[in-house]
Amino acid sequence: MNQTQNRIIPCAVCGTRNRLPRERLAAGKCGKCGAPLVDPDDSAGRNETYVLRCGECGTRNKVPSTKIGQTAKCGKCGAAIRTDDLLRSEPVMVSDLHFPAQVLKSPLPVLLFCWATWCPTCGAVAPVVDQLAAQWKGKIRVAKLNVDPNPMLAAKFDLRSVPTFLVFDHGQLKDTLVGGMPKEELVRRMAPYL
C-alpha cells in the first residue's frame, strides 16, 4: 500500500497514533481502545454525529454536531432530548437531589467518580477525571459525587470505599470500579461505551 495514501490520526481518548488509509477515515476505530477516530482536518466537525439515548424509551438517536445546543426529538417516542450541556468539558457535579436527571436520564453513558474531601487518593485521581471529561465530551458524561454530603446515594450504592467509579448506561449500573485507577485502565474499561 502506498504510504502517501495513509493518514496518522491520533485517538482523542487514549492518544494512540493510528495509521489509516484515507478511504477508511470515516469508519476508523482506535487500534488500542476501540474509540471512533475523528479526522483532525474536519475542524468544523461537520461530519461528526453524537449518539444519544432517549431518557424515556432508551432509543439511541443520532444527532449531528450542527444541532448541538438545541432540543432534539427522539425518533421513536418523540420525547425531547436536551443537548445543551452535551459538550461540557468539565465534570458534572451530582447530588442526591439531581442524581436521577444528571445520571439516570442522561443521554450519554455516565462515569460517576465518587470521592470525599478527606481522601488523599481521591485528590490524586481528580485531575485525571477532569482530563477525561474534556476528552470524552459528547461521548461519555463524566460526573463527580462527594459522598459525605450525599448519604442517600452512598447508601444506595453501598459505597464503603473511595474513590469508587460507577458506570451507568441507559439508567442502569453497569460496572463498579473501586480504588484509584490509572488513566489507561479507566480508558480501557470505558472503551465499550465510546
N, C-alpha and C positions, 0 to 999 in steps of 0.2 A: 504494500500500500504506500502511496506517495506521502512523504512526511508533510508536504505543504498543504495537504487536504485535511490534516488533523488539527484540532484546536485543544489547547490546555485550558480546562475550565476548573477553577477552584470551587470546592464544595463550601457553601455558605454555612453549613452546620459544623463540619469537623475540620475544614481547611485542607483536606486532601486534594492534591492536584490530579485531575483526571484527564487522560488523553482520549478524545473522541473524534470520529470523522464528522465533518460538517453536516452530513445528511442525518446523523443521529442526535444532534444537539437538542432537538425539541423533546425527545423521549429519553434523554440520558439520565442515568442514576449514578450516584457516587459508588465507586467500587469498594469503599471501605464501610460506609454506614448505610448506604442504600437510599439516601435522601435525593429528591429530584434536583437536577442541576439547572441553573439559570444562566443563560448566555449573558456575560457581562457587557457585550456590545448592545444588548437590548436595554439601554439605560432608562428608557421611559417605562419599562415594564409592560409594554403594550401587549405582549404575548402571555403574560402571567395570569393565571387564574387561581383562585383560592377555593378550597373545598370546605364548605361549612355545613354543619349539621343543623337541622331544624330542631329547636328546643321542644316543639310539640310532638312531632311524629318521628323524629330521628332520621329523616331522609337526608342523604348527602346531596348538597346543591353546589354547583359550580358558579362562582361569582367572578366576573372579570375585574382586573385591577382598576379599570376605569370607573367602576361602580362603588368602590370602597368609599365609605363615608355616608352613603345613602342607606335607606332601609330596603333590604331585598325581600323577595317573597319566595316562600317555599314552593317548589314546582309541584308538590303532591297535595299538600293540605292548604296552601295559600297563607299560612301564618307568616307574620313579619319576622325577619332575621336581621337583627341590628348589626351593622358593620362599622359603626362609628369609632369603636375602640379596637378594631381588629389589628391595626398596625402599631399598637403601643410597643415601644421598645424598652419599657421598664416593667417589672413585675406588678401584678395587680394585688393590692392588699385585701385580704379576705378576713371576715369576722363571722361570728355565729349568726348575726343578722343577715349578712349579704351572701352567705355561702350558697344557697340554692340558685340565686341569679348569676353569681360570678363563676360558679364551678359546675353545678348540676345541669344548668341550662345553657352552658357555654356552647357556641357553635363550633369550637375547636376542641381537640383533646387538651387536657389540663395537667400540668406538672405542678403539684402543690408542695411547696417547701415549708415544712412545719419546724419552727425554731423557737428559741427562748433567748431573752436578753442575757441571762446568766451563763449561757453555754459558749465556751471558747471555740469549740469545733464549728458551731453554727456561724460564728463571726468569720471563721476562715473560709467557709463554704459560700457565704453570702455573695462575694464578688463573682464567683463562678455562676451563681444563679442569675445575677444581673446580666452577665455576658450572654448566657443562654437566652434570656428574654429578648435581647437585642437581635441575636442571630435567628431566633425562631419566630420572630413577629410575623403574623399572618399564617403560621403553620401550627404552632402549639402555644396555648396560653400558659404563661408561667405566672404562678401566684405564690404569695407568702402568707403564712398563718402564724401569728405569735400565739403560742399555746396558753400562756399564762392568763391573758385577759379573755380567752375564749374557751372556757372549760367544757362547754357543751360539745363542741367538735372534738376536743381532746378525748373526752369520754366516749363519744360515739365511735371513733376510730381506734380506741384503745392505744393512744399514743403514750407509751411508757418511757420512750427514749427519744431524745432529739440530738441531732437532726434526723428527721424522717421525711421521705419523699413519697407522696401518694399520687398515683397516676389514674386519672379519670378519663373515660371516653363515653360519650352518649349518656352522661349522668350516672355511670356505674364505675365503681372502684375496680380497676383492672390489675393494679400491682402496688406493692408496698416495698419501698427500699429504705432500709434502716441504716443509719450511720453516715458519716462523711464519705462522700464518693468523689473520686477524681472526675474531672470533666469528661474524659474519654469514656468512662464507664456509663455516665449519665447519657451521653450521646448514643452509645450502643444500645442501652435499654430503651431509649425513646425512639430509635430508628423506625420501628413498625408503625408509629403514629405520624411520621412525617410525610 
